[in-house]
Amino acid sequence: MAANYSTFLRRVLPRLALLCLCLLMLRAPYPFVLREQLQRGAVAFRDGDLGIALDAYHRALIFLPSDAFVLEQLYRIAFAARRYDFARAYLTQLTERRGYSSALHRLWAELFAAQGDVYAADAHRLAALQGTPEDVPLLRALAESALRRRAWRRAAEHLERAHALAPDDPDVRYALALLSLPEQPERAAALLANLPDQPRFSAVPALRSLISAHKQESAALFAFRSGLALIEARQWHYAERALHLANAQGIDLPAARAFLGLAQSINGRDGAPLVEQAVQAAPDDALVQYAAGLYWRWRGDLGQALAALRLAYALDSQNAGLAAEIGQTYRQSGNLVEAARWLRNALRLAPQDIALRRLVAAFYADENYALNGEGMAFLRESLAALPADAEISANYGYALLYNGQVQPAYAELQRAVALDSQNPRARYYFAVLLEHQGDVQSAVESYRFVYQNADDALKLRAERALQRLGMTVP
């Protein structure tokens, strides 16, 4: 009997203890294996390895079936991978688990917006509003959606609500100023005051000058001039509203119809009849030909675009904006020699125009044009004139890298990022340098930032860089 008991203690009891330990681990809320999979998924998601992240969180579901946290992570991974069918399935399960909340309405709005379902996205954005400053991004998105539908009064309502919640938010103030400009120039001037000196607000000086010059001209004429200024700032939805007001108020200018047609076309409506009518009515009007040239360039007919723009320049040879557009059209056609000549000519006509100087500097850097000659000389001259400009600094830093001066390039690009850490151009060229030095992970982080925050040209460059490095575009 004693021998049997001894055998029991020696053989059976350790096995029972091991079994109990295993059962305890399975019953524990976060056993070791689960924690390992959660950590593996988080690291992979952070590094852009979406396949590994998806596998890790699916393994976590074995331990936590229908867990809200895991489902949300699976949704975010599927969304980042643009697998919206999977994302919707995970989000549906998450909604069934948690019930609707402001946070879930935001996720549904994000998903529907990515799929192009504007009305469903707006419905969820409205449902997510709570009357707190956290509503501001939602209200801005609602305003942008309303602008695309030409629901200008509704856009104004959303922006007014956002401004009431965050009166110092520069992006809200800027958007509200652009919307107010053609009808309430004094209010627009107040909203534009003290905005930060950042590239996305580079049109502010020109808009302030426009408002300061507004005296006895008619409301229709001021709305027209506001539309032109907004086109120059590439604010096409706001420009369409201003030009629509000018035409609705009876302005008898073919150029007003031509530019309205251009804005409508770029905003997704057929503006060709308005452009053609204006050209037929006033073929010798420089502004009409200007609008026609931009319209044909947008259509991809660069030959006809150049013909119209050069005719416009012949009619108004002191117009720096026209010269710059001719340069940009030559650039688009691949004729960089003529592009450089016309862009420099534009700057000669408007030497104090900072936005134009940035444009020319970006041309030299982005096109790798004459960076061991006139391009480098121009960038040095521009940096001396604007030493605290992050964009000029970034372009110059890249030119140094192009010429093999890696250490000076690193110092200059670090300085550019320090001047403005949110500047997409500074972050893009810093990423190029990091990739050149072999710091791929840091480069990927910067490329992702650029992809999420840049305009079309830099966004496309960042997307290509991420794909080249084997990363999934977020």
Contacts in CASP RR format, 6 or more apart in sequence:
PFRMAT RR
TARGET T0000
AUTHOR 0000-0000-0000
METHOD contacts of the structure
MODEL  1
MAANYSTFLRRVLPRLALLCLCLLMLRAPYPFVLREQLQRGAVAFRDGDL
GIALDAYHRALIFLPSDAFVLEQLYRIAFAARRYDFARAYLTQLTERRGY
SSALHRLWAELFAAQGDVYAADAHRLAALQGTPEDVPLLRALAESALRRR
AWRRAAEHLERAHALAPDDPDVRYALALLSLPEQPERAAALLANLPDQPR
FSAVPALRSLISAHKQESAALFAFRSGLALIEARQWHYAERALHLANAQG
IDLPAARAFLGLAQSINGRDGAPLVEQAVQAAPDDALVQYAAGLYWRWRG
DLGQALAALRLAYALDSQNAGLAAEIGQTYRQSGNLVEAARWLRNALRLA
PQDIALRRLVAAFYADENYALNGEGMAFLRESLAALPADAEISANYGYAL
LYNGQVQPAYAELQRAVALDSQNPRARYYFAVLLEHQGDVQSAVESYRFV
YQNADDALKLRAERALQRLGMTVP
25 31 0 8 1.000
25 32 0 8 1.000
30 38 0 8 1.000
31 63 0 8 1.000
33 63 0 8 1.000
34 60 0 8 1.000
34 63 0 8 1.000
34 64 0 8 1.000
37 56 0 8 1.000
37 57 0 8 1.000
37 59 0 8 1.000
37 60 0 8 1.000
37 63 0 8 1.000
38 56 0 8 1.000
38 57 0 8 1.000
38 60 0 8 1.000
38 70 0 8 1.000
40 52 0 8 1.000
40 56 0 8 1.000
41 52 0 8 1.000
41 53 0 8 1.000
41 56 0 8 1.000
41 57 0 8 1.000
41 60 0 8 1.000
41 73 0 8 1.000
42 53 0 8 1.000
42 73 0 8 1.000
44 50 0 8 1.000
44 51 0 8 1.000
44 52 0 8 1.000
44 53 0 8 1.000
44 56 0 8 1.000
45 53 0 8 1.000
45 73 0 8 1.000
45 76 0 8 1.000
45 77 0 8 1.000
45 80 0 8 1.000
47 441 0 8 1.000
47 444 0 8 1.000
48 80 0 8 1.000
48 444 0 8 1.000
48 471 0 8 1.000
48 472 0 8 1.000
50 77 0 8 1.000
50 80 0 8 1.000
50 81 0 8 1.000
50 472 0 8 1.000
51 77 0 8 1.000
51 81 0 8 1.000
53 73 0 8 1.000
53 77 0 8 1.000
54 74 0 8 1.000
54 77 0 8 1.000
54 78 0 8 1.000
54 81 0 8 1.000
57 70 0 8 1.000
57 73 0 8 1.000
57 74 0 8 1.000
57 77 0 8 1.000
58 74 0 8 1.000
60 67 0 8 1.000
60 70 0 8 1.000
61 67 0 8 1.000
61 70 0 8 1.000
61 74 0 8 1.000
64 70 0 8 1.000
66 93 0 8 1.000
66 97 0 8 1.000
68 94 0 8 1.000
68 97 0 8 1.000
68 98 0 8 1.000
71 90 0 8 1.000
71 91 0 8 1.000
71 93 0 8 1.000
71 94 0 8 1.000
71 97 0 8 1.000
72 90 0 8 1.000
72 94 0 8 1.000
72 107 0 8 1.000
74 86 0 8 1.000
74 90 0 8 1.000
75 87 0 8 1.000
75 90 0 8 1.000
75 91 0 8 1.000
75 94 0 8 1.000
75 107 0 8 1.000
78 84 0 8 1.000
78 86 0 8 1.000
78 87 0 8 1.000
78 90 0 8 1.000
79 87 0 8 1.000
79 110 0 8 1.000
79 111 0 8 1.000
79 114 0 8 1.000
80 472 0 8 1.000
80 474 0 8 1.000
81 472 0 8 1.000
82 114 0 8 1.000
82 473 0 8 1.000
84 111 0 8 1.000
84 114 0 8 1.000
84 115 0 8 1.000
87 111 0 8 1.000
88 111 0 8 1.000
91 104 0 8 1.000
91 107 0 8 1.000
91 108 0 8 1.000
91 111 0 8 1.000
94 104 0 8 1.000
94 107 0 8 1.000
95 104 0 8 1.000
95 108 0 8 1.000
98 104 0 8 1.000
100 127 0 8 1.000
102 127 0 8 1.000
102 128 0 8 1.000
102 129 0 8 1.000
102 130 0 8 1.000
103 128 0 8 1.000
105 124 0 8 1.000
105 125 0 8 1.000
105 127 0 8 1.000
105 128 0 8 1.000
106 124 0 8 1.000
106 125 0 8 1.000
106 128 0 8 1.000
106 138 0 8 1.000
108 120 0 8 1.000
108 121 0 8 1.000
108 124 0 8 1.000
109 121 0 8 1.000
109 122 0 8 1.000
109 124 0 8 1.000
109 125 0 8 1.000
109 128 0 8 1.000
109 138 0 8 1.000
109 141 0 8 1.000
110 121 0 8 1.000
112 118 0 8 1.000
112 120 0 8 1.000
112 121 0 8 1.000
112 124 0 8 1.000
113 121 0 8 1.000
113 141 0 8 1.000
118 145 0 8 1.000
118 148 0 8 1.000
118 149 0 8 1.000
121 141 0 8 1.000
121 145 0 8 1.000
122 142 0 8 1.000
122 145 0 8 1.000
125 138 0 8 1.000
125 141 0 8 1.000
125 142 0 8 1.000
126 142 0 8 1.000
128 135 0 8 1.000
128 138 0 8 1.000
129 135 0 8 1.000
129 138 0 8 1.000
129 139 0 8 1.000
131 165 0 8 1.000
132 165 0 8 1.000
133 165 0 8 1.000
133 166 0 8 1.000
135 161 0 8 1.000
135 162 0 8 1.000
135 165 0 8 1.000
136 162 0 8 1.000
136 165 0 8 1.000
136 166 0 8 1.000
136 169 0 8 1.000
136 172 0 8 1.000
139 158 0 8 1.000
139 159 0 8 1.000
139 161 0 8 1.000
139 162 0 8 1.000
139 165 0 8 1.000
140 158 0 8 1.000
140 159 0 8 1.000
140 162 0 8 1.000
140 171 0 8 1.000
140 172 0 8 1.000
140 175 0 8 1.000
142 158 0 8 1.000
143 155 0 8 1.000
143 156 0 8 1.000
143 158 0 8 1.000
143 159 0 8 1.000
143 162 0 8 1.000
143 175 0 8 1.000
144 155 0 8 1.000
144 237 0 8 1.000
146 152 0 8 1.000
146 154 0 8 1.000
146 155 0 8 1.000
146 158 0 8 1.000
147 155 0 8 1.000
147 237 0 8 1.000
147 238 0 8 1.000
147 241 0 8 1.000
148 237 0 8 1.000
148 267 0 8 1.000
150 240 0 8 1.000
150 241 0 8 1.000
150 244 0 8 1.000
152 179 0 8 1.000
152 241 0 8 1.000
155 179 0 8 1.000
156 176 0 8 1.000
156 179 0 8 1.000
159 172 0 8 1.000
159 175 0 8 1.000
159 176 0 8 1.000
159 179 0 8 1.000
160 176 0 8 1.000
162 169 0 8 1.000
162 172 0 8 1.000
163 169 0 8 1.000
163 172 0 8 1.000
163 173 0 8 1.000
163 176 0 8 1.000
166 172 0 8 1.000
167 173 0 8 1.000
170 195 0 8 1.000
170 196 0 8 1.000
170 201 0 8 1.000
171 200 0 8 1.000
173 191 0 8 1.000
173 192 0 8 1.000
173 195 0 8 1.000
174 191 0 8 1.000
174 192 0 8 1.000
174 195 0 8 1.000
174 200 0 8 1.000
174 201 0 8 1.000
174 204 0 8 1.000
176 191 0 8 1.000
177 187 0 8 1.000
177 188 0 8 1.000
177 189 0 8 1.000
177 191 0 8 1.000
177 192 0 8 1.000
177 207 0 8 1.000
178 188 0 8 1.000
178 230 0 8 1.000
178 233 0 8 1.000
178 235 0 8 1.000
178 238 0 8 1.000
179 238 0 8 1.000
179 241 0 8 1.000
180 187 0 8 1.000
180 188 0 8 1.000
180 191 0 8 1.000
181 188 0 8 1.000
181 207 0 8 1.000
181 211 0 8 1.000
181 226 0 8 1.000
181 229 0 8 1.000
181 230 0 8 1.000
181 238 0 8 1.000
181 242 0 8 1.000
182 222 0 8 1.000
182 223 0 8 1.000
182 226 0 8 1.000
182 227 0 8 1.000
182 241 0 8 1.000
182 242 0 8 1.000
182 245 0 8 1.000
182 246 0 8 1.000
183 219 0 8 1.000
183 223 0 8 1.000
183 245 0 8 1.000
185 211 0 8 1.000
185 214 0 8 1.000
185 222 0 8 1.000
185 226 0 8 1.000
186 211 0 8 1.000
188 207 0 8 1.000
188 211 0 8 1.000
189 208 0 8 1.000
189 211 0 8 1.000
189 212 0 8 1.000
192 204 0 8 1.000
192 207 0 8 1.000
192 208 0 8 1.000
192 211 0 8 1.000
195 201 0 8 1.000
195 204 0 8 1.000
198 420 0 8 1.000
198 422 0 8 1.000
198 423 0 8 1.000
199 358 0 8 1.000
199 390 0 8 1.000
199 391 0 8 1.000
199 423 0 8 1.000
199 425 0 8 1.000
202 233 0 8 1.000
202 354 0 8 1.000
202 355 0 8 1.000
202 358 0 8 1.000
203 229 0 8 1.000
203 232 0 8 1.000
203 233 0 8 1.000
203 235 0 8 1.000
203 355 0 8 1.000
205 354 0 8 1.000
206 229 0 8 1.000
206 232 0 8 1.000
206 233 0 8 1.000
206 355 0 8 1.000
207 229 0 8 1.000
207 233 0 8 1.000
210 225 0 8 1.000
210 226 0 8 1.000
210 229 0 8 1.000
214 222 0 8 1.000
217 225 0 8 1.000
218 249 0 8 1.000
218 251 0 8 1.000
219 249 0 8 1.000
220 245 0 8 1.000
220 246 0 8 1.000
220 249 0 8 1.000
220 250 0 8 1.000
220 251 0 8 1.000
221 246 0 8 1.000
221 251 0 8 1.000
223 242 0 8 1.000
223 243 0 8 1.000
223 245 0 8 1.000
223 246 0 8 1.000
223 249 0 8 1.000
223 251 0 8 1.000
224 242 0 8 1.000
224 243 0 8 1.000
224 246 0 8 1.000
224 251 0 8 1.000
224 253 0 8 1.000
224 255 0 8 1.000
224 256 0 8 1.000
224 259 0 8 1.000
226 242 0 8 1.000
227 238 0 8 1.000
227 239 0 8 1.000
227 242 0 8 1.000
227 243 0 8 1.000
227 246 0 8 1.000
227 259 0 8 1.000
227 263 0 8 1.000
228 239 0 8 1.000
228 259 0 8 1.000
228 287 0 8 1.000
230 236 0 8 1.000
230 238 0 8 1.000
230 239 0 8 1.000
230 242 0 8 1.000
231 239 0 8 1.000
231 259 0 8 1.000
231 262 0 8 1.000
231 263 0 8 1.000
232 321 0 8 1.000
236 263 0 8 1.000
236 266 0 8 1.000
236 267 0 8 1.000
237 267 0 8 1.000
239 259 0 8 1.000
239 263 0 8 1.000
240 260 0 8 1.000
240 263 0 8 1.000
240 264 0 8 1.000
240 267 0 8 1.000
243 256 0 8 1.000
243 259 0 8 1.000
243 260 0 8 1.000
243 261 0 8 1.000
243 263 0 8 1.000
244 260 0 8 1.000
246 253 0 8 1.000
246 256 0 8 1.000
246 260 0 8 1.000
247 256 0 8 1.000
247 257 0 8 1.000
247 260 0 8 1.000
254 277 0 8 1.000
254 278 0 8 1.000
254 279 0 8 1.000
254 281 0 8 1.000
254 282 0 8 1.000
254 285 0 8 1.000
254 288 0 8 1.000
255 278 0 8 1.000
255 282 0 8 1.000
255 285 0 8 1.000
255 287 0 8 1.000
255 288 0 8 1.000
255 290 0 8 1.000
255 291 0 8 1.000
257 274 0 8 1.000
257 275 0 8 1.000
257 277 0 8 1.000
257 278 0 8 1.000
258 274 0 8 1.000
258 275 0 8 1.000
258 278 0 8 1.000
258 279 0 8 1.000
258 287 0 8 1.000
258 288 0 8 1.000
258 291 0 8 1.000
258 292 0 8 1.000
258 295 0 8 1.000
259 287 0 8 1.000
259 291 0 8 1.000
260 271 0 8 1.000
260 274 0 8 1.000
261 271 0 8 1.000
261 272 0 8 1.000
261 273 0 8 1.000
261 274 0 8 1.000
261 275 0 8 1.000
261 291 0 8 1.000
261 295 0 8 1.000
262 271 0 8 1.000
262 275 0 8 1.000
262 291 0 8 1.000
262 294 0 8 1.000
262 295 0 8 1.000
262 298 0 8 1.000
264 270 0 8 1.000
264 271 0 8 1.000
264 274 0 8 1.000
265 271 0 8 1.000
265 272 0 8 1.000
265 275 0 8 1.000
265 295 0 8 1.000
265 298 0 8 1.000
265 299 0 8 1.000
266 298 0 8 1.000
272 295 0 8 1.000
275 291 0 8 1.000
275 292 0 8 1.000
275 295 0 8 1.000
278 285 0 8 1.000
278 288 0 8 1.000
278 291 0 8 1.000
278 292 0 8 1.000
279 288 0 8 1.000
279 289 0 8 1.000
279 292 0 8 1.000
281 288 0 8 1.000
282 288 0 8 1.000
283 289 0 8 1.000
284 315 0 8 1.000
285 315 0 8 1.000
286 312 0 8 1.000
286 313 0 8 1.000
286 315 0 8 1.000
286 316 0 8 1.000
286 319 0 8 1.000
286 322 0 8 1.000
287 312 0 8 1.000
289 308 0 8 1.000
289 309 0 8 1.000
289 311 0 8 1.000
289 312 0 8 1.000
289 315 0 8 1.000
290 308 0 8 1.000
290 309 0 8 1.000
290 312 0 8 1.000
290 319 0 8 1.000
290 322 0 8 1.000
290 325 0 8 1.000
292 308 0 8 1.000
293 304 0 8 1.000
293 305 0 8 1.000
293 306 0 8 1.000
293 308 0 8 1.000
293 309 0 8 1.000
293 312 0 8 1.000
293 325 0 8 1.000
293 329 0 8 1.000
294 305 0 8 1.000
294 309 0 8 1.000
294 325 0 8 1.000
295 305 0 8 1.000
296 302 0 8 1.000
296 303 0 8 1.000
296 304 0 8 1.000
296 305 0 8 1.000
296 308 0 8 1.000
297 305 0 8 1.000
297 309 0 8 1.000
297 325 0 8 1.000
297 329 0 8 1.000
297 332 0 8 1.000
302 329 0 8 1.000
302 332 0 8 1.000
302 333 0 8 1.000
303 333 0 8 1.000
305 329 0 8 1.000
306 326 0 8 1.000
306 329 0 8 1.000
306 330 0 8 1.000
306 333 0 8 1.000
309 322 0 8 1.000
309 325 0 8 1.000
309 326 0 8 1.000
309 329 0 8 1.000
310 326 0 8 1.000
312 319 0 8 1.000
312 322 0 8 1.000
313 319 0 8 1.000
313 322 0 8 1.000
313 323 0 8 1.000
313 326 0 8 1.000
316 322 0 8 1.000
318 349 0 8 1.000
319 349 0 8 1.000
320 346 0 8 1.000
320 347 0 8 1.000
320 349 0 8 1.000
320 350 0 8 1.000
320 353 0 8 1.000
320 356 0 8 1.000
321 346 0 8 1.000
321 349 0 8 1.000
321 350 0 8 1.000
321 356 0 8 1.000
323 342 0 8 1.000
323 343 0 8 1.000
323 345 0 8 1.000
323 346 0 8 1.000
323 349 0 8 1.000
324 342 0 8 1.000
324 343 0 8 1.000
324 346 0 8 1.000
324 356 0 8 1.000
324 359 0 8 1.000
326 342 0 8 1.000
327 338 0 8 1.000
327 339 0 8 1.000
327 341 0 8 1.000
327 342 0 8 1.000
327 343 0 8 1.000
327 346 0 8 1.000
328 339 0 8 1.000
328 343 0 8 1.000
330 336 0 8 1.000
330 338 0 8 1.000
330 339 0 8 1.000
330 342 0 8 1.000
331 339 0 8 1.000
331 343 0 8 1.000
331 363 0 8 1.000
331 367 0 8 1.000
336 367 0 8 1.000
336 369 0 8 1.000
339 363 0 8 1.000
339 367 0 8 1.000
340 363 0 8 1.000
340 364 0 8 1.000
340 369 0 8 1.000
340 370 0 8 1.000
340 374 0 8 1.000
343 359 0 8 1.000
343 360 0 8 1.000
343 363 0 8 1.000
344 360 0 8 1.000
344 378 0 8 1.000
346 356 0 8 1.000
346 360 0 8 1.000
347 353 0 8 1.000
347 356 0 8 1.000
347 357 0 8 1.000
347 360 0 8 1.000
350 356 0 8 1.000
354 386 0 8 1.000
354 389 0 8 1.000
357 382 0 8 1.000
357 385 0 8 1.000
357 386 0 8 1.000
357 392 0 8 1.000
358 389 0 8 1.000
358 391 0 8 1.000
358 392 0 8 1.000
360 378 0 8 1.000
360 382 0 8 1.000
361 378 0 8 1.000
361 379 0 8 1.000
361 382 0 8 1.000
361 391 0 8 1.000
361 392 0 8 1.000
361 395 0 8 1.000
361 396 0 8 1.000
362 391 0 8 1.000
362 395 0 8 1.000
362 425 0 8 1.000
363 369 0 8 1.000
364 370 0 8 1.000
364 371 0 8 1.000
364 375 0 8 1.000
364 376 0 8 1.000
364 378 0 8 1.000
364 379 0 8 1.000
364 395 0 8 1.000
364 399 0 8 1.000
365 371 0 8 1.000
365 379 0 8 1.000
365 394 0 8 1.000
365 395 0 8 1.000
365 398 0 8 1.000
365 399 0 8 1.000
365 429 0 8 1.000
366 457 0 8 1.000
368 402 0 8 1.000
369 375 0 8 1.000
370 376 0 8 1.000
371 379 0 8 1.000
371 399 0 8 1.000
371 402 0 8 1.000
371 403 0 8 1.000
372 402 0 8 1.000
372 403 0 8 1.000
375 399 0 8 1.000
376 399 0 8 1.000
376 403 0 8 1.000
379 392 0 8 1.000
379 395 0 8 1.000
379 396 0 8 1.000
379 399 0 8 1.000
380 396 0 8 1.000
382 389 0 8 1.000
382 392 0 8 1.000
382 395 0 8 1.000
382 396 0 8 1.000
383 389 0 8 1.000
383 392 0 8 1.000
383 393 0 8 1.000
383 396 0 8 1.000
386 392 0 8 1.000
387 393 0 8 1.000
388 419 0 8 1.000
389 419 0 8 1.000
390 416 0 8 1.000
390 417 0 8 1.000
390 419 0 8 1.000
390 420 0 8 1.000
390 423 0 8 1.000
390 425 0 8 1.000
390 426 0 8 1.000
391 416 0 8 1.000
391 423 0 8 1.000
391 425 0 8 1.000
391 426 0 8 1.000
393 412 0 8 1.000
393 413 0 8 1.000
393 415 0 8 1.000
393 416 0 8 1.000
393 419 0 8 1.000
393 426 0 8 1.000
394 413 0 8 1.000
394 416 0 8 1.000
394 423 0 8 1.000
394 425 0 8 1.000
394 426 0 8 1.000
394 428 0 8 1.000
394 429 0 8 1.000
394 430 0 8 1.000
395 425 0 8 1.000
395 429 0 8 1.000
396 412 0 8 1.000
397 408 0 8 1.000
397 409 0 8 1.000
397 412 0 8 1.000
397 413 0 8 1.000
397 416 0 8 1.000
397 429 0 8 1.000
398 409 0 8 1.000
398 413 0 8 1.000
398 429 0 8 1.000
398 432 0 8 1.000
398 433 0 8 1.000
400 406 0 8 1.000
400 408 0 8 1.000
400 409 0 8 1.000
400 412 0 8 1.000
401 409 0 8 1.000
401 413 0 8 1.000
401 429 0 8 1.000
401 432 0 8 1.000
401 433 0 8 1.000
401 436 0 8 1.000
406 433 0 8 1.000
406 436 0 8 1.000
406 437 0 8 1.000
409 433 0 8 1.000
410 433 0 8 1.000
410 437 0 8 1.000
413 426 0 8 1.000
413 429 0 8 1.000
413 430 0 8 1.000
413 433 0 8 1.000
414 430 0 8 1.000
416 423 0 8 1.000
416 426 0 8 1.000
416 429 0 8 1.000
416 430 0 8 1.000
417 423 0 8 1.000
417 426 0 8 1.000
417 427 0 8 1.000
417 430 0 8 1.000
419 426 0 8 1.000
420 426 0 8 1.000
421 427 0 8 1.000
422 453 0 8 1.000
424 449 0 8 1.000
424 450 0 8 1.000
424 453 0 8 1.000
424 454 0 8 1.000
424 455 0 8 1.000
424 458 0 8 1.000
425 454 0 8 1.000
425 458 0 8 1.000
427 446 0 8 1.000
427 449 0 8 1.000
427 450 0 8 1.000
427 453 0 8 1.000
428 446 0 8 1.000
428 447 0 8 1.000
428 450 0 8 1.000
428 454 0 8 1.000
428 458 0 8 1.000
428 461 0 8 1.000
428 462 0 8 1.000
430 446 0 8 1.000
431 442 0 8 1.000
431 443 0 8 1.000
431 444 0 8 1.000
431 446 0 8 1.000
431 447 0 8 1.000
431 450 0 8 1.000
431 462 0 8 1.000
431 465 0 8 1.000
432 443 0 8 1.000
432 465 0 8 1.000
434 440 0 8 1.000
434 442 0 8 1.000
434 443 0 8 1.000
434 446 0 8 1.000
435 443 0 8 1.000
435 465 0 8 1.000
435 469 0 8 1.000
440 469 0 8 1.000
443 465 0 8 1.000
443 469 0 8 1.000
444 466 0 8 1.000
444 469 0 8 1.000
444 471 0 8 1.000
447 462 0 8 1.000
447 465 0 8 1.000
447 466 0 8 1.000
447 469 0 8 1.000
447 471 0 8 1.000
448 462 0 8 1.000
448 466 0 8 1.000
448 471 0 8 1.000
448 474 0 8 1.000
450 458 0 8 1.000
450 459 0 8 1.000
450 461 0 8 1.000
450 462 0 8 1.000
451 459 0 8 1.000
451 462 0 8 1.000
451 463 0 8 1.000
451 466 0 8 1.000
451 473 0 8 1.000
451 474 0 8 1.000
452 474 0 8 1.000
454 462 0 8 1.000
463 473 0 8 1.000
466 472 0 8 1.000
466 473 0 8 1.000
467 473 0 8 1.000
END
